[in-house]
Amino acid sequence: GAIGSCRRGSVVAALAGVSQTTVSLVLNNAMGARLSTATRQRVREAAQIGSLIAGECAGLGTRRGGHGQLLLLNAAR
């Protein structure tokens, strides 16, 4: 599992088990990025789930200047 902010990139990276840089490279279709097809697919699938999670947790703890935190447990690994 990972504890991180509710920003979409953080959520997707935690779900896919990759860095936020890898998420950015995949989602922006960066030319020349040496990433396996499996990694690209894992990031795209995580992005679909991550968008939902990030949207749901966007308000967590953000009232009165707090910061939302999210605990992700990836039982599939």
Disulfide bonds with the S-S distance in Angstrom:
Cys6-Cys57 2.38
